[in-house]
Amino acid sequence: MSAHANPDIVDDNLVFIYDTDDGKSFKGEPTVNLATDSPSQGGWAGGREVLDSSRKKFKLIVNNFNGSAGSGQGWRSFTWDLNSYSGQSVTISATVEVPSASPGTFAWIMMGQTNTHTSNNSGAGQYMGYSAASERVQKTTTTTEHITWTGTVGSTGTASQPSGHVGFTLWYNGGTIGVDSYVEVSNVQIEINSHATPFVNGTRSATQGLIDRTGTATINISNASFDSNAQMTFDGTDDTINTGLFSGRNPSTDPFTIEAVVKSDITSGSRMWIDATSNGSNQRLYCAYAATGTGNPMGIQGTAWSSSGVNDTDYHHYVIVMDGSVARLYNNGEAHSTRNYTSYQIQALNIGGRNTYRWLGYIPIFKLYNRALTAAEVLQNFNATKSRFGL
């Protein structure tokens, strides 16, 4: 029996499932977290404490004292050296919490980049405020928030291009003299990327980002793309995922079901499909967003069905049931069309297409069943999914 997050979907003979939004099968795109347990420090007195290395959780401390800036006021920066990545995009993300036990009125936290920090009292020009506004994000908060900043790793040491140190500056007002103020940050992630991805402690490789939730397959996603929300997408050019499943399978004698939620970015020419061979002839089984006019929602043996398809850029829940010599297509829980076919064998099951046939858009859910689903089961799965995608 498979393990999945939604108990309302059909489980019997579910042999493959991934879902890019549940955090179980989709761990996120390949990345490297450059945040270590030992950031550099600069500014007024203070320090850091590692609370949980596996979650990159720190207690960042500012000593409040009667300094020249006023009673009970202080600041301190905590940064990581990224000078070696000069000119590249970098993103830092973290969950920031201001504990109620911390004395003082929290003024702000800055996230971004600045110049080097090597010791205490390193100079007022070394905190994030030294940078241009585009080189930092500034938050005033007394709650728990997840914040991110993205920019280009600098090299010149000027306000608009600091010297490649990325991290945090904390500033407190109204603290108790002689008593530390602090914030806690967790899931600290620094990556050479133009957007934040789900937290990883260390490295997430191309074969660790998408793991079949049934535990039967580890899938290489090096040929997929990712949008600004770090969701997997397909560019219509060279993106594809080979599941490695059902190779050589003949649905005439060994029925199966394919289910997917898809969203196309265009209204013609975008297909997700299976490449198949029979008697030396290339054949295709595909579910397509239609060309203008008469649609081609599915093709078998290179011949498109003449029934009307969809030609929009909405989400759709598609199910293809291959049972004996009959193929059945369902769109959003309803029977769409059927077609008879002759015997053939699957060559490869690729999500997103192959050769010149590529998907342009999203495929957030993909499932394979080792049998033919009934119409009632197709509707059950649609009902379990529809609210998430506004269907």
N, C-alpha and C positions, 0 to 999 in steps of 0.2 A: 504494500500500500504506500502511496506517495504521501509526502508531507507538504502541505501548502497552507498559506495564511487564511484563505477564505474557505470556511467549512461548508459553504453553500454550493460550491461547484462539484460536478460529478468527479468522483475519485476512482471509480472502477476502471482498471486498465489504463490509467493515466501514466504514461511512461516517460514523458518529458514535459517540463514546464519551466518557463522563466517569466519573470515579471520585473520590469525595470524600476518599480516604485515601492517594492515591499521590503527592501533591505536584506532579504534572505538570498535570493538568487542573484540580484544585481548589486554588487558591492561597489561599483563605480569604475570610472575609466582609469587606465594605467596612470600612475603618478608616483612621485617620491616626496615624502614629507621631510623637509630639510630642518625642521625644528628639533634641536637636541635638548638635553636636560641642562645645558650650561650656557645660557645666553650671556652676552657681555652686559655690563651694568655701568650706568653713568648718572650723574646728577647729584642731588643731595643724599644724605645718609639713608640706608635701607638695605634691602637684600631680597633674596628669593628662597623659597623652600619647595622642593619637588614633593607634591602630595600623592601623585600617581603617575609613574612614568609611562605605563601602558596607555593611558588616556592623555598624556602630555598635559597634566593638570598641575598648576603652580599656584603658590601663594606669593604674590608680589607685594613687597613691603615698602612703605615710605615712613621714615622717622619724622614725626612732627616735632618741631622745636621752634623756639623764638628766634628766627633768623631775620635777615634784613628785609625779607618780603612780607613780614608780619607774623603775628603770634599764631603758633600752631599750623603753620603752612609749610608744605614741602612737595617736592616732585622727584621722580626717579624714572629712568628709562631702562628697558630690558630689550636687547636686540641681538639678532643673529647676522653674521657677516656673510653677505652674498656678493661681494665684490667680483668674485670669479665669474658671475653670471651677468656682468655688465651689458646693458643694452637689451636684455631679454625681459619678457613679461613675467611678473611675479605676483602671486596672490597670497595674502596672509588672512587666515580666518580663525576665529576662536569664539568660545562662549564665555562671556564676561559676567561675573556675579559680584555684587557689592554686598557682603554679609552685613547683617544688622549689628553684629558685634564689633564691627570696625568703627572706631571713634572718628569724629569729624564729619563735616559736610562735604561729601564727595563732589568735586567740581567737574572734572572731566577725565576721560581716557582718550588718548590719541593712538591710532594704529596707522602704520605706514613705514616710511624710511627716513633715516637721518644719517649723520656722520658717526664715526667710530666712537665706541664707549670702552674705556679700558680701566677706569678707576673711579672712585668716589670724587665728588667735587670737580668734575671734568669740564665744567663751564656751561653757562646758560645757553650757549649756542648749540648745544648738543642734543636737545630734546626735539620732539617731533614738531614743536611750534616753529623751529628754525626753517622747516621745509615750507615750500609754497603749498597753498591749500590743495592743489591737485596731487600732492605727494602724501596726503594723509586723509584720514577720516576722523572726525572729532565727535565724540558722543558724551553727553551729560546724562548720567543715569544713576538711579538708585535701585534698579531691578536687575534681573538676569536677561541678557540679550545675546544673540549670536550676531556678530558683526564681521564684515570682510572689507578688505581694501585690495585693489589691483592697480598696478602701475608698472613702470619700466625701471629696472635696476639701474641706478645712477652711477656716476664715476667721477664727476668734477668737484664735488664738495660744495656746490652752490645751493641756494635755497630751492631752486627748481630741479636740481639733479644732485641730491645728496650722495654721500659716498657709500652707497650700497649696503647699509645696515638696516635691516627690516625688523620691526617689533612694536613695542608699546611704550608710551609715556603715560604715567599716572600723575595727577596733580590733586592734592588735598588742601582744603581750607578748614579752618576752625577745629583742627585736631587738638588732642590733649598733649601738652608739652611733656615729653619724656615717654609717651605711650605710642606704639606703632599703629599706623593706619594701614589698611591692606585691601586688596581685591583678590579674588580667585579667578583664574582663567583656566579653561579646560578645552580639550580637542584643538589645541594649538596646532595649526597646519600651515606650513610655508611651502609653496610649490611653484615650480617654473611653469606657469600656466596663466591664461587670461581670465580664469574664473575659478571659484572654489569648487572642489569636489568633496564627496563624503570623506570623513576623517579616516585616515589610515596611519598606523604607527609604523613608519618605515617605508616599505615599498609595496605597491600593488602592481603586479605585472599584468600583461595582456591576457594571461590565462587565469588570473585571479579575480578579474572584474565581473565576469558573468559565470556563475556556477549553477548548473541545473539543480533545481531544488529537490529533485528526487535522488540526487547523488549519483546518477548514472553517467554524467558527462561534465567535464571541465572544458569550457568553450573559449577559443581564442578570439578576442574582439579587437585585434590589432587593425583589422580592416573596417572598423566602424568609425563613425564620427560622433561628436558630442556637441550639444548646444550650450548656450550660456548658462543654462540651469543644470549642466552636467548630466543631462539625460541623453541616452543613446539615440542617435538618429542615423539616417541613411541619405547619402548625398546624390544618389542617382547616377554616379559615375563609376566608382570602384569599391563602394562599401558592400560587404557581404559577410555573412557568418555561416560557415559550414558546420552543421550540427554533427556530422559524422554518423547519422542515424538512418535507418531504413534503406541502406544501400542494398540493391539487388532485390528489393521487395516487389512482389507482384500482387497488386490489390485485387486482381481477378480471383485469386485463391486465398489471399491473406489481407482481408479488409483493414482499413485504418481510417482515422479521422484527424484532420488538421484544423486547429482553431487559432484565430489571431484577432487582436484588436489593432487596427491600422488607421493611419491618417496620412493622406497624400498632400504634398505641397503643390501639386499640379493637377489638372483635370484630364490629362491624357498621357498615355505612354508609360505610366509607372506601374510596375508589376512586382509582386512577390511570387515566387514560383519554384517548382521542382523540375529539375532536368531529368529526363528519362530516355531510355533507349529500348527499341524493340525491333528485332530482325535487322539490325544495323541502321535503322532510321532514327534520327533525332526526333523526340517528341517532348512536348511541354505540357505540364499541368500548372496552370497559374491562375491567380486571383488578381484581377486588374482593375484599376480605376479606368473608367471608360474613355474611349475616344469621343470626340464630339459627335452627337447623333446617336446612331445605334451603338450600344455599349458592348464591350467584350469582358464580362466579369470573370469568365473562366475559359481556358482553352485546353483542349485535349488532343494529342497527336497532331499538334501544330495547327489545328482548326479551331477558330474562335466560335463561341456560341453566338447566335444571332439575337438572343434576348437582351433587352435593355439593361444596362448597368447603371452605376452611379457615376456622375462626373461632378464631384464637389470636393471640398477640402475639409470635410467633417470627419470625425471619428466614426468608424464602422466596426461592428463585431461580425467577422466572417467565419463561417465553418464550412469545410469541404469534407463530405463523407464519401469515401471510396469503398463501395460495397459490391462485390461480385463484378458485374459488368455495367453497373450504374453509378454515376457520380451525381451527388446532390449538393447544391450550393445554398447556404442560408445567409441572409443578410439581416443583421439586427434581430435575430431570433425567429425570423419568418422564412419559410421555404421560398427560394428565389427561382430556381430552375434546375432541371436535371438533364443528363445526357448519357447515352450508352457509349461504351468504348470497348475496344478489343484489348487483349492481353498485352501488358508491357511490364518492364522492370524499371524501378527507380535507379537512376545512376547516382544522384547526390541530392540531399535535401539541404538547400541553401536558403537561409533567411536573408532577404534583401536582394536576391537575384544573382545572375551569373552572365558572363560574357556581355552582350549588348543590352540585356534586359535587366534593368536595375530599378530598385525602389527609391523614390525621392520623397522622404517624409519620415514618419514614425511608425514603429512596430513595438509598442510597449508591452504586449503580452503575446506569447506564442506557446501553443500546447500541442502535443501529439498523444493520441490514444491508440492503443493496440487493438482496436476493434471499431466497428461502426456505431456511432452514437445514434440514438433514436431522436425523432423530432422533439419529444418531450424533454430529453436531456439537453439538446441544443438550447431550447428555450430556458431551461433551468440555469445554464451557464450564462446566457445573456442577461437574465434577471439579476444574477449575482454580480454582474460587471457594469451594468448600464449607468448607474448613478455616478460612478467615478468619472465617466467620460461624457456625461450629459446626453446619453442616448435615449 
